[in-house]
Amino acid sequence: MAQQEDVFKKLVAHCKEYGFVFPSSEIYDGLGAVYDYGQNGVELKNNIKKYWWDAMVKLNDNVVGLDSAIFMHPTIWKASGHVDAFNDPLIDNKDSKKRYRADVLIEEQMAKFDDKIEKEINKAKKKFGDAFDEAQFRATNPNVLREQAKRDALHARFSKALNDNNLEELRQIIIDEEIVCPISGTKNWTEVRQFNLMFSTEMGSTADGAMKIYLRPETAQGIFVNFLNVQKTGRMKVPFGIAQIGKAFRNEIVARQFIFRMREFEQMEMQFFVRPGEEMKWFEYWKAFRLKWHKALGMGDENYQFHDHDKLAHYANAATDIEFRMPFGFKEVEGIHSRTDFDLSSHAKYSGKKIEYFDPELNKSYTPYVIETSIGVDRMFLSILAGAYKEEALEGGDTRVVLRLPAVLAPVKLAVLPLVKKDGLPEKAREIMNTMKLEFNCQYDEKDSIGKRYRRQDAIGTPFCVTVDHQTLEDNTVTVRYRDTMEQERVSVDTLHAMIAKQVTGAELFKKLLE
């Protein structure tokens, strides 16, 4: 675990050094849990958003887009349940004066049991080699069974406390499990209390006439209140979806792990409206489609898993997360929820407007049910970087840091490098660059040795480097160097565009999604 934490620190440092992520307001000593995306970070972020948007809106005939306002009528948040129910259970350690989420402390305790089980399994794997039967070992080994029983008992108790909203029981679990504060090492805990996560501000010109409004804590409500607008103007037939990418804001008390949990973040959400009674079919459909979308990037199928929710939100009848193996364990990147008709019914009640769909096939009106897919852009960004970051030993004792980013997401697709700064090579390199930059984000670099330039491009994840040398002037060929293998190939300048386009556009990935 310590080694993984070390990797995470290096990843955070790499993000700053190579222009991916900067602490916000850094010259003023920063602002807690707020970050800015640098020149490479913004390109990677935009590419993630495009990959999501095209997969949802372009590939699905019955999904359309929306961009709703961040400010909304305050009653929307009453109707959605956020004013009354958007809370985190918080607990303070009296000695360190640090505040924690009670549910996170207990989840981390459960993860310790999982770690012990994994250690036993890995030990046995080494001992028995190919003859090892993991399923049998899990079912029979006394150490594994003991730890699993402890974990299951804790899990059952934790789930019940969450679902009963029993704050005293959450505190009692922390006491009984002898969970200590990571800073002070003591068990001197306060009571658990709820804290609302919405930021509020005022709209209006005078103090008396100002209206209290909220910065949206999610983007979904902007879709729900526009359901009829989109359905009627787009002549949409159920089932259909509305997709949106946008900023959301949560006053997280325990914001940590770099960009994993922030106070200002970006979401990619799609709300899919279905006939009542068909929601579980569509829930399973979108679960499968979304996991396929993640796995198509080639970050390793074993790094993804589903995690069903212990506590369902007040609006849901089914919920699962897609988790990615981060340097600090499997963590949620995307949520898929069956939201029933809670949202549309609630907005109809609070607004006094009828929000229904007339189904011509059934010849009746009803309030559609909703399946939601919601993914954090920033978390996706972190998962991609965590999966791509590699430190590699090379022949001759040299090392390199390389980001093995999926080519379709890489900030820079192609680096054009003249071998030397003379003999007409820079001019030829610029000519190639000017042709390629019409379609791909390219970089031109002529400073330092060719080896150092390759290393710089490896560190930002550029999949292709093109070197222009004296032979280029004779036969119009260049050396293409591949990031992942470091192999080099001589190709004609005329074939360069087609070769790179095949790798870096989304078409090949989208074919996988449609299979």
HELIX and SHEET records of a PDB file:
HELIX    1   1 ALA A    2  GLU A   17  1                                  16    
HELIX    2   2 GLU A   26  TYR A   28  5                                   3    
HELIX    3   3 GLN A   39  TRP A   53  1                                  15    
HELIX    4   4 ASP A   54  LYS A   58  3                                   5    
HELIX    5   5 THR A   75  ALA A   79  1                                   5    
HELIX    6   6 HIS A   82  ALA A   85  1                                   4    
HELIX    7   7 ALA A  102  PHE A  128  1                                  27    
HELIX    8   8 GLY A  129  ALA A  131  5                                   3    
HELIX    9   9 GLU A  134  THR A  140  1                                   7    
HELIX   10  10 PRO A  142  ASN A  163  1                                  22    
HELIX   11  11 LEU A  167  ASP A  176  1                                  10    
HELIX   12  12 ALA A  220  PHE A  224  1                                   5    
HELIX   13  13 PHE A  227  THR A  233  1                                   7    
HELIX   14  14 GLU A  279  LYS A  295  1                                  17    
HELIX   15  15 ASP A  301  ASN A  303  5                                   3    
HELIX   16  16 PHE A  342  SER A  351  1                                  10    
HELIX   17  17 VAL A  377  ALA A  388  1                                  12    
HELIX   18  18 GLU A  395  GLY A  397  5                                   3    
HELIX   19  19 LEU A  425  MET A  436  1                                  12    
HELIX   20  20 ILE A  450  ILE A  460  1                                  11    
HELIX   21  21 HIS A  470  ASP A  475  1                                   6    
HELIX   22  22 VAL A  493  VAL A  504  1                                  12    
HELIX   23  23 ALA A  507  LEU A  514  1                                   8    
SHEET    1   A 2 VAL A  21  PRO A  23  0                                        
SHEET    2   A 2 TYR A  35  TYR A  37 -1                                        
SHEET    1   B 7 VAL A  63  GLY A  65  0                                        
SHEET    2   B 7 PHE A 240  PHE A 249  1                                        
SHEET    3   B 7 GLU A 264  VAL A 274 -1                                        
SHEET    4   B 7 TYR A 369  GLY A 376 -1                                        
SHEET    5   B 7 GLY A 329  THR A 340 -1                                        
SHEET    6   B 7 ALA A 318  MET A 326 -1                                        
SHEET    7   B 7 TYR A 304  ASP A 308 -1                                        
SHEET    1   C 3 ARG A  99  ARG A 101  0                                        
SHEET    2   C 3 ASN A  87  ASP A  92 -1                                        
SHEET    3   C 3 ARG A 193  ASN A 196 -1                                        
SHEET    1   D 2 SER A 200  MET A 203  0                                        
SHEET    2   D 2 MET A 211  TYR A 214 -1                                        
SHEET    1   E 2 TYR A 357  ASP A 359  0                                        
SHEET    2   E 2 LYS A 364  TYR A 366 -1                                        
SHEET    1   F 2 TYR A 389  ALA A 393  0                                        
SHEET    2   F 2 THR A 399  LEU A 403 -1                                        
SHEET    1   G 5 CYS A 442  TYR A 444  0                                        
SHEET    2   G 5 LEU A 414  PRO A 418  1                                        
SHEET    3   G 5 PHE A 464  VAL A 468  1                                        
SHEET    4   G 5 THR A 477  TYR A 482 -1                                        
SHEET    5   G 5 GLN A 488  SER A 492 -1                                        
END                                                                             
